[in-house]
Amino acid sequence: KDTPEQAAHKAAVLEKALPPLLSHEKTALQFLGFYEQVLDLWKDKQLFARADACLTAWLKEADKASVRKKMAEIGLKVADQLGDKKSLVRYAEVHAEH
């Protein structure tokens, strides 16, 4: 099991890697699936808060419907873990668009 510092470092590496992949639908979806697994594995509130910030930013950049939908699915889980009703509504609206 990773220490919180190791988990934060790994999350940061993953979070920096995604934006250039957003235009490559299949790769972005695979990457998001891995990112989702990592978040499920670590179950850490600080990492969920980071993920919420990243997903919010990524949604502004992503133009592929399938990628936006996957981000919204992950965001719904993250917002639920954080107990953030405002984010839950925001991700639900994006998910409903696709």
C-alpha positions, 0 to 999 in steps of 0.5 A, a space after each residue: 500500500 502506498 503512503 499518502 505522499 506516494 499516492 499524491 505523487 502518483 495522482 499528480 503524475 496521472 493528472 499531468 498526463 491526461 490533458 494532452 490525451 484528450 483529443 485521442 478518444 480511445 487513449 483518453 478513455 483507457 486513461 480515465 478508466 485507470 485513473 478511476 481504478 486508482 481513485 477507487 483503490 486509494 479512497 483518499 479524501 484529499 485525492 478525491 478533492 484533487 480529482 474533482 478539481 482536475 475533472 472540472 478543468 478537464 471537462 472544459 477542455 474535452 470535446 469528445 462526448 464519450 470522454 466527457 461522459 466518462 469524466 462525469 461518471 468519475 466525477 459523480 463518484 468523487 462528488 459522492 465520496 466528498 459529499 459535495 451536492 453542488 458537484 454532484 449536480 454539475 456532473 449529473 448535468 454533464 452526464 445527462 448531456 451525453 
